[in-house]
Amino acid sequence: MLNERIGNVTLTEVVGSPFYYARYRRKGKQVTRSLRTNNIVMARSEAQYISDSLGSQPNSGKADFSFNRFGLEVIERDVRKVQRGERAGTLVTDQQRILRCYCKESLGSIDVRKISHHTLQEFVDDLTDRDLSSATIKVILVFVNKTLKQAVRSGVITHSPIMPEVSLKQGVRGWFSLKEYQHLLKECKKHEDLKTKVRTQYITDELRRFITFSVNTFMRPSDIKQLRHRHVEIVRTKETQYLRITTDFSKTDYAPIVSMANAVPIYEKLLKASKADGYGSPDDFVFMPKYKNRKFVLTTFSRNFRTVCKSAGLYVSASGQHRTLYSLRHSSIMFRLIKGKDMCLLTLARNARTSVEMIDRFYAKHLTAEMNIDVLQSMR
């Protein structure tokens, strides 16, 4: 006899019935409910939905207008469609994952009546900083749009806000010229002195160090958030110094990354600050070590970075591209393409954990002949 625990719900069987049942407590009372299906996959999805609903119940009788509530309603509607054979079962499981992994933290608790185009654009920027592809972001936005339309059907809002445009074309992200990069750092320092607060977090010198560390190490933001001190080794030779960064996580491969020389003092300051706060051991994170929720860390850096970019007039590039944390990696590669002497593309690609083809398609798109006029006009 099946007796499986799924969140706050017990999935079980009842003698004499072909269907699975869910047992749970609501408002102090025991509830037993038929799931009207003999398919174990669908039964588990329905039990998960019920569990999520229980966890999102409003307190003190207050009406719940949260995004999470309407997202769960969308999933419930689609569960019925799957049960009727109108849609594939993966529709429900995919939407549950989207709500849990991508929407719940950023949008989940927000009142749908307060969600605007600007809110959704910030959400897309956060997804971009997590290094998600355009195709994945579009799939997530489809669910977001369905959720907001569910709120319209419920009469909570009169219309759904305009969704941000995400092109499936594999374009390039905005980057910073050297002059813009220096302006960005000055703006960071200004906000540090002003003690600017973005939601619950102040802009501190850690944002500036995150920016300079990113530009000098070629790392993806999604990798930096997971970086621990045991992944970083300081190497000094007679000619130079650098960080050797070896991780067991990455979007592509785990080959060691070699930093620019400037990354060494940046990291040493980070390590000193961490130790002063009681961190800095090999297993501690390099950035914001007191937070175990690394998604929150990346989201905080992303929001603070966006605030600084907007106040500096750098949020949108001259070609109309939004700049995100990922623009820092883009800038680091562009600086090497422009400033590097006899730069070998294969060496740069391997060190940035990408390929020569990717550099040519995405990063070098911004490279013009005028940027390397000395190379173009050089003579043997």
C-alpha positions as MATLAB code, in Angstrom:
seq = 'MLNERIGNVTLTEVVGSPFYYARYRRKGKQVTRSLRTNNIVMARSEAQYISDSLGSQPNSGKADFSFNRFGLEVIERDVRKVQRGERAGTLVTDQQRILRCYCKESLGSIDVRKISHHTLQEFVDDLTDRDLSSATIKVILVFVNKTLKQAVRSGVITHSPIMPEVSLKQGVRGWFSLKEYQHLLKECKKHEDLKTKVRTQYITDELRRFITFSVNTFMRPSDIKQLRHRHVEIVRTKETQYLRITTDFSKTDYAPIVSMANAVPIYEKLLKASKADGYGSPDDFVFMPKYKNRKFVLTTFSRNFRTVCKSAGLYVSASGQHRTLYSLRHSSIMFRLIKGKDMCLLTLARNARTSVEMIDRFYAKHLTAEMNIDVLQSMR';
ca = [
       0.000    0.000    0.000;
       1.489    3.344   -1.111;
       2.207    5.847    1.672;
       4.476    8.575    0.239;
       5.211   11.952    1.815;
       5.326   14.921   -0.582;
       5.872   18.189    1.268;
       2.888   18.732    3.580;
       0.863   16.011    1.868;
       0.763   12.231    2.239;
       0.072   10.435   -1.036;
      -1.731    7.193   -0.386;
      -4.059    4.499   -1.762;
      -7.503    3.534   -0.483;
      -8.784   -0.028   -0.557;
     -11.540   -0.421   -3.136;
     -10.745    2.790   -5.040;
      -8.779    2.925   -8.340;
      -7.585    6.465   -7.553;
      -4.760    7.871   -5.429;
      -5.628   10.039   -2.430;
      -3.984   12.973   -0.665;
      -4.103   13.410    3.120;
      -3.171   16.716    4.729;
      -4.196   19.167    7.438;
      -5.920   22.448    6.613;
      -6.859   24.933    9.345;
      -6.267   22.262   11.982;
      -8.522   19.670   10.341;
      -7.513   16.418    8.655;
      -8.508   16.313    4.963;
      -8.586   13.256    2.706;
      -9.070   14.080   -0.958;
      -9.332   11.899   -4.047;
      -6.896   12.961   -6.770;
      -9.131   11.386   -9.441;
      -6.223    9.683  -11.196;
      -4.580    6.267  -11.143;
      -1.418    7.642  -12.785;
       1.332    7.884  -10.154;
       3.177   10.686  -11.993;
       0.056   12.827  -12.172;
      -0.825   11.960   -8.575;
       2.581   13.164   -7.370;
       2.245   16.403   -9.369;
      -1.199   17.036   -7.861;
       0.090   16.271   -4.352;
       2.968   18.713   -4.883;
       0.506   21.364   -6.022;
      -1.629   20.860   -2.906;
       1.479   21.054   -0.712;
       2.555   24.313   -2.373;
      -0.947   25.705   -1.903;
      -0.878   24.887    1.794;
       2.436   26.650    2.163;
       1.123   29.804    0.516;
      -2.089   30.211    2.530;
      -2.655   33.825    3.581;
      -2.438   34.722    7.266;
      -5.185   36.207    9.421;
      -7.753   35.945    6.655;
      -5.909   38.511    4.538;
      -6.576   38.207    0.793;
      -3.673   36.679   -1.130;
      -2.847   38.543   -4.351;
       0.697   37.185   -4.664;
       2.205   36.025   -7.943;
       2.790   32.640   -6.325;
      -0.932   32.164   -5.693;
      -1.907   32.748   -9.325;
       1.039   30.678  -10.536;
      -0.324   27.752   -8.534;
      -3.772   28.348  -10.009;
      -2.308   28.152  -13.518;
      -0.667   24.847  -12.650;
      -3.932   23.521  -11.207;
      -5.779   24.403  -14.428;
      -3.145   22.618  -16.473;
      -3.282   19.551  -14.217;
      -6.922   19.221  -15.281;
      -5.955   19.548  -18.938;
      -3.386   16.787  -18.532;
      -5.947   14.575  -16.796;
      -8.315   15.087  -19.733;
      -5.558   14.133  -22.131;
      -5.432   17.605  -23.701;
      -1.787   18.266  -22.794;
       1.323   16.222  -22.042;
       2.206   15.542  -18.395;
       5.503   17.386  -18.772;
       3.575   20.677  -18.992;
       2.758   20.498  -15.296;
       6.170   19.342  -14.096;
       7.932   21.976  -16.206;
       5.726   24.763  -14.847;
       6.221   23.593  -11.262;
       9.977   23.751  -11.800;
       9.774   27.220  -13.374;
       7.720   28.561  -10.454;
       9.962   26.942   -7.851;
      13.395   27.630   -9.391;
      12.978   30.927  -11.234;
       9.840   32.827  -10.188;
       9.243   32.145   -6.513;
      12.230   34.090   -5.149;
      12.018   37.123   -7.442;
       8.267   37.418   -8.091;
       6.572   34.947   -5.743;
       5.617   37.266   -2.890;
       4.913   40.342   -5.046;
       1.308   41.533   -5.270;
       0.287   41.052   -8.923;
      -1.359   44.474   -8.805;
       2.101   45.990   -8.357;
       3.831   44.075  -11.160;
       4.702   46.421  -14.030;
       6.722   46.205  -17.222;
       9.654   47.601  -15.237;
       9.310   44.789  -12.661;
       9.347   42.196  -15.426;
      12.350   43.805  -17.138;
      14.306   43.571  -13.879;
      13.221   39.935  -13.614;
      14.574   39.243  -17.121;
      17.827   40.996  -16.228;
      18.166   38.752  -13.172;
      17.615   35.663  -15.330;
      20.236   36.943  -17.769;
      22.723   37.319  -14.920;
      22.098   33.673  -14.065;
      23.460   32.902  -17.533;
      20.205   31.479  -18.904;
      19.773   31.287  -22.657;
      17.266   33.478  -24.494;
      15.206   30.380  -25.302;
      14.959   29.429  -21.604;
      14.030   32.975  -20.592;
      11.263   33.040  -23.210;
       9.829   29.777  -21.824;
       9.840   31.261  -18.307;
       8.111   34.418  -19.565;
       5.370   32.300  -21.162;
       4.532   30.967  -17.693;
       4.743   34.469  -16.186;
       2.338   35.741  -18.839;
      -0.097   32.879  -18.169;
       0.041   33.683  -14.450;
      -0.753   37.356  -14.970;
      -3.605   36.475  -17.349;
      -4.963   34.186  -14.623;
      -5.006   37.242  -12.337;
      -6.937   39.108  -15.054;
      -9.495   36.273  -15.288;
      -9.856   36.398  -11.502;
     -10.695   40.103  -11.693;
      -7.727   41.146   -9.531;
      -6.110   43.196  -12.320;
      -7.716   44.676  -15.427;
      -4.912   43.882  -17.858;
      -1.540   42.171  -18.028;
       1.541   44.442  -18.283;
       3.550   44.447  -21.510;
       6.067   41.590  -21.438;
       9.767   42.377  -22.054;
      11.049   41.471  -25.490;
      13.612   38.674  -25.583;
      15.063   37.886  -28.976;
      15.905   34.306  -29.873;
      18.670   35.637  -32.057;
      22.010   34.870  -30.493;
      23.090   38.456  -30.087;
      25.665   40.049  -27.854;
      25.382   41.744  -24.481;
      26.374   45.286  -23.798;
      29.919   45.835  -22.512;
      31.879   48.731  -21.027;
      34.616   50.691  -22.741;
      37.609   51.474  -20.550;
      36.324   55.009  -19.965;
      32.851   53.708  -19.041;
      34.385   51.078  -16.762;
      36.326   53.744  -14.848;
      33.161   55.862  -14.591;
      31.274   52.830  -13.258;
      33.814   52.306  -10.469;
      33.616   55.984   -9.473;
      29.835   55.726   -9.330;
      30.151   52.649   -7.095;
      32.356   54.587   -4.697;
      29.822   57.430   -4.642;
      27.015   55.054   -3.630;
      29.237   53.476   -0.977;
      29.785   56.896    0.581;
      26.070   57.721    0.329;
      25.203   54.324    1.874;
      22.608   53.721   -0.817;
      20.158   50.980    0.132;
      18.539   48.776   -2.516;
      15.628   46.912   -0.951;
      17.216   45.277    2.124;
      20.887   45.565    1.153;
      23.317   48.496    1.209;
      25.746   49.118   -1.637;
      29.178   48.495   -0.117;
      32.736   48.232   -1.386;
      32.046   44.527   -2.006;
      30.137   45.444   -5.178;
      33.149   47.380   -6.472;
      35.399   44.436   -5.686;
      32.974   42.061   -7.384;
      33.141   44.235  -10.513;
      36.940   44.513  -10.587;
      37.359   40.825   -9.735;
      35.024   39.875  -12.604;
      36.826   42.036  -15.143;
      40.219   40.667  -14.098;
      39.297   36.969  -13.996;
      36.993   36.450  -17.043;
      34.601   34.458  -14.842;
      30.841   34.177  -15.300;
      28.724   35.773  -12.538;
      27.006   32.415  -11.991;
      30.428   30.869  -11.236;
      31.702   33.705   -9.044;
      28.724   33.390   -6.694;
      29.813   29.792   -5.924;
      33.525   30.598   -5.593;
      35.190   29.491   -2.350;
      38.670   30.322   -1.094;
      39.832   26.748   -1.690;
      39.251   27.296   -5.397;
      41.710   30.215   -5.500;
      45.507   29.986   -5.449;
      47.869   32.983   -5.598;
      50.837   32.349   -7.906;
      53.852   34.635   -8.028;
      56.751   34.363  -10.477;
      59.701   36.618  -11.283;
      57.775   38.138  -14.174;
      54.231   38.447  -12.851;
      51.550   37.353  -10.410;
      48.115   35.864  -10.952;
      45.290   33.837   -9.472;
      44.891   30.228  -10.522;
      41.191   29.479  -10.140;
      40.192   25.818  -10.239;
      36.536   24.959   -9.656;
      34.360   21.871   -9.852;
      31.426   23.803  -11.313;
      30.928   25.718  -14.528;
      28.546   26.079  -17.444;
      31.151   24.507  -19.743;
      34.358   22.854  -18.474;
      36.472   22.855  -15.303;
      39.816   23.937  -16.794;
      41.781   26.297  -14.487;
      41.386   30.018  -15.080;
      44.396   32.322  -14.940;
      43.647   35.897  -13.922;
      45.193   39.248  -14.753;
      47.847   40.499  -12.323;
      45.458   43.089  -10.833;
      43.228   40.305   -9.532;
      45.790   39.358   -6.861;
      45.523   42.525   -4.701;
      41.753   42.546   -5.236;
      41.486   39.012   -3.890;
      43.882   39.705   -1.010;
      41.656   42.602    0.119;
      38.591   40.356   -0.111;
      40.324   37.661    1.940;
      41.455   40.175    4.570;
      37.933   41.620    4.882;
      36.437   38.115    5.172;
      38.840   37.135    7.946;
      38.040   40.339    9.809;
      34.367   39.238    9.757;
      35.184   35.741   10.985;
      35.242   34.050    7.578;
      38.022   33.339    5.074;
      38.470   29.600    5.691;
      38.988   27.374    2.605;
      35.320   26.346    2.491;
      33.936   29.873    2.945;
      32.588   31.742   -0.064;
      34.712   34.587   -1.446;
      31.768   36.997   -1.809;
      29.100   37.608    0.846;
      30.164   34.473    2.775;
      27.521   34.795    5.497;
      24.727   33.952    3.044;
      24.154   30.281    2.254;
      21.505   31.157   -0.339;
      23.729   31.898   -3.308;
      20.817   32.853   -5.547;
      20.117   35.678   -3.125;
      23.767   36.760   -3.358;
      23.701   36.969   -7.155;
      20.327   38.730   -7.099;
      21.653   41.294   -4.599;
      24.739   42.042   -6.686;
      22.552   42.265   -9.790;
      20.121   44.763   -8.225;
      22.883   46.913   -6.755;
      24.819   46.826  -10.026;
      21.712   47.890  -11.937;
      21.143   50.792   -9.543;
      24.695   52.039  -10.031;
      24.533   51.634  -13.817;
      21.305   53.613  -14.032;
      22.562   56.479  -11.874;
      25.755   56.594  -13.959;
      23.822   56.613  -17.226;
      25.401   53.297  -18.220;
      22.454   50.901  -17.957;
      21.775   51.011  -21.713;
      24.663   50.989  -24.185;
      24.895   53.272  -27.219;
      23.560   50.394  -29.348;
      20.518   49.949  -27.070;
      21.632   46.865  -25.130;
      20.949   46.526  -21.409;
      24.038   46.016  -19.328;
      23.979   43.307  -16.662;
      26.570   41.595  -14.477;
      27.424   39.429  -17.468;
      28.629   42.594  -19.242;
      31.640   42.498  -16.909;
      32.827   39.180  -18.365;
      32.125   40.538  -21.830;
      34.224   43.606  -21.005;
      37.126   41.539  -19.694;
      37.305   39.599  -22.964;
      36.949   42.762  -25.045;
      39.768   44.460  -23.112;
      42.063   41.561  -24.010;
      41.016   41.689  -27.673;
      41.705   45.420  -27.790;
      44.627   45.853  -25.384;
      46.295   42.437  -25.476;
      49.587   42.291  -27.381;
      49.494   39.596  -30.098;
      46.543   38.005  -28.286;
      46.030   34.346  -29.168;
      42.286   33.716  -29.463;
      42.660   30.054  -28.531;
      44.497   30.962  -25.311;
      41.881   33.579  -24.438;
      39.020   31.192  -25.214;
      40.460   28.350  -23.130;
      41.120   30.653  -20.199;
      37.585   32.094  -20.345;
      36.136   28.561  -20.568;
      34.629   29.159  -23.964;
      35.606   28.584  -27.592;
      37.150   30.641  -30.385;
      33.852   30.302  -32.256;
      31.902   31.714  -29.298;
      34.305   34.638  -28.954;
      33.921   35.425  -32.638;
      30.117   35.083  -32.603;
      29.312   36.871  -29.355;
      32.189   38.880  -27.966;
      34.162   40.005  -31.025;
      30.948   41.277  -32.633;
      31.791   44.641  -31.049;
      35.387   44.566  -32.268;
      36.034   47.081  -35.053;
      39.126   47.653  -37.140;
      39.575   51.079  -35.554;
      39.965   49.518  -32.112;
      43.116   47.765  -33.298;
      44.341   50.353  -35.778;
      47.963   49.819  -34.675;
      47.734   46.123  -35.574;
      45.951   46.853  -38.858;
      48.580   49.369  -39.931;
      51.615   47.466  -38.641;
      54.406   46.613  -41.097;
      56.861   43.735  -41.127;
];
